[in-house]
Amino acid sequence: VAKTEPVARRASEARRVEGLWSGEFGDAYVERNLTVGDQRGPFWQDLLARLRVEGVLEVGCNVGANLQWIVRGVPPRDVYGVDINEKALREVRKRLPDVNTLWSPARSLPFRDERFDLVFTSGVLIHQPPRVLPLVMAEVVRCARRYVVANEYFGTELAEIPYRGQTGALWKGDYGALYEELFPELRLVKSGPLPEIPGDWEGVHHWLFEKRRA
Ligand SMILES: C[S@@+](CC[C@H](N)C(=O)[O-])C[C@H]1O[C@@H](n2cnc3c(N)ncnc32)[C@H](O)[C@@H]1O
């Protein structure tokens, strides 16, 4: 029992956060954030001009606040969004019908290794409990051929922040340092705070990694 307990606890933590986001809490997030991301265009334009990627996956895409800009630089058939909230995915399908959307928990992505040039999260690692976080990061890295991007709240230490009356739902941390520690195949290309977008990106940090060839 002692040996399997951490695995069981990790699985139950994962199910708890997945249940939160797939249920009413996640639906309410969708309702509140239907127009979020309207000012993220310059960020994506700059990044895509620099990286010249052909296939992109966003893990935790919600209503497409990032995907709406990515399709301006990458053909929609090569753009994929995964989420655990069905209401969010329905919204993406309505807005961006040519983008590929899939329901999936982030800890078990339904793609082969290195399927995409770029795999990224934006405000998603921050919602993974510490026991689950390495599983999600491992899936992001596994599916990426060239680049991994994280846009997440920064803190020098992983620290929980109360979030909308929930405990165990939001952490800030040095997600870039964690990627480097866990995945030696990642080389940090760029990192720093993102320009503030009031009501949207406030205190968000950007990390860009390139995957070293084996
Ligand atoms: C705070 S929102 C961020 C949405 C979007 N990436 C953005 O930048 O606006 C977090 C999204 O990740 C999804 N999500 C959170 N944890 C997840 C998990 N473990 N597996 C799949 N999706 C998850 C939620 O359903 C939600 O759509």
The ligand as a MOL file (V3000), in Angstrom:
LIG
                    3D

  0  0  0     0  0            999 V3000
M  V30 BEGIN CTAB
M  V30 COUNTS 27 29 0 0 0
M  V30 BEGIN ATOM
M  V30 1 C -7.0010 29.6290 -17.5340 0
M  V30 2 S -7.5910 28.7930 -18.9550 0 CHG=1
M  V30 3 C -6.4270 29.3490 -20.1910 0
M  V30 4 C -7.0270 29.3300 -21.5820 0
M  V30 5 C -6.1220 29.7120 -22.7420 0
M  V30 6 N -4.9760 28.8650 -22.8300 0
M  V30 7 C -5.7070 31.1560 -22.6880 0
M  V30 8 O -4.5020 31.4530 -22.8050 0
M  V30 9 O -6.5820 32.0260 -22.6020 0 CHG=-1
M  V30 10 C -7.0980 27.1110 -18.6640 0
M  V30 11 C -7.6310 26.1390 -19.7060 0
M  V30 12 O -6.9740 24.8910 -19.5700 0
M  V30 13 C -7.9080 23.8420 -19.4840 0
M  V30 14 N -7.3250 22.8300 -18.5990 0
M  V30 15 C -6.9140 23.0080 -17.3180 0
M  V30 16 N -6.3820 21.8830 -16.8270 0
M  V30 17 C -6.4650 20.9630 -17.8220 0
M  V30 18 C -6.0610 19.6010 -17.9210 0
M  V30 19 N -5.4790 18.9810 -16.8990 0
M  V30 20 N -6.2640 18.9650 -19.0900 0
M  V30 21 C -6.8570 19.6020 -20.1510 0
M  V30 22 N -7.2560 20.8870 -20.1010 0
M  V30 23 C -7.0650 21.5640 -18.9590 0
M  V30 24 C -9.1760 24.4580 -18.9360 0
M  V30 25 O -10.3310 23.7550 -19.2730 0
M  V30 26 C -9.1120 25.8600 -19.5540 0
M  V30 27 O -9.7390 25.8760 -20.7960 0
M  V30 END ATOM
M  V30 BEGIN BOND
M  V30 1 1 1 2
M  V30 2 1 2 3
M  V30 3 1 2 10
M  V30 4 1 3 4
M  V30 5 1 4 5
M  V30 6 1 5 6
M  V30 7 1 5 7
M  V30 8 2 7 8
M  V30 9 1 7 9
M  V30 10 1 10 11
M  V30 11 1 11 12
M  V30 12 1 11 26
M  V30 13 1 12 13
M  V30 14 1 13 14
M  V30 15 1 13 24
M  V30 16 1 14 15
M  V30 17 1 14 23
M  V30 18 2 15 16
M  V30 19 1 16 17
M  V30 20 1 17 18
M  V30 21 2 17 23
M  V30 22 1 18 19
M  V30 23 2 18 20
M  V30 24 1 20 21
M  V30 25 2 21 22
M  V30 26 1 22 23
M  V30 27 1 24 25
M  V30 28 1 24 26
M  V30 29 1 26 27
M  V30 END BOND
M  V30 END CTAB
M  END
